[in-house]
């Protein structure tokens, strides 16, 4: 198994329960072992930003800091200063 698949499996296991608690839905439909978190699918099916609203702001508005931090972890941005949570 390649390292990125192992890393993705670890990421999934680490955050699946938290994702369900924060977003009231399972992580599995938005997560692939090879590609990781599918931010585009999440944006389209769950986030649904308002007209002109970026993903970061929509996440913050709907789920606060808890949701924003979790999305950043899932798209592996937790250690960056980038303010875009999803699709920004």
Secondary structure as GFF3:
##gff-version 3
##sequence-region A 1 88
A	DSSP	alpha_helix	3	23	.	.	.	ID=ss1
A	DSSP	three_ten_helix	28	30	.	.	.	ID=ss2
A	DSSP	beta_strand	31	32	.	.	.	ID=ss3
A	DSSP	beta_strand	36	37	.	.	.	ID=ss4
A	DSSP	alpha_helix	39	42	.	.	.	ID=ss5
A	DSSP	pi_helix	43	47	.	.	.	ID=ss6
A	DSSP	alpha_helix	55	74	.	.	.	ID=ss7
###
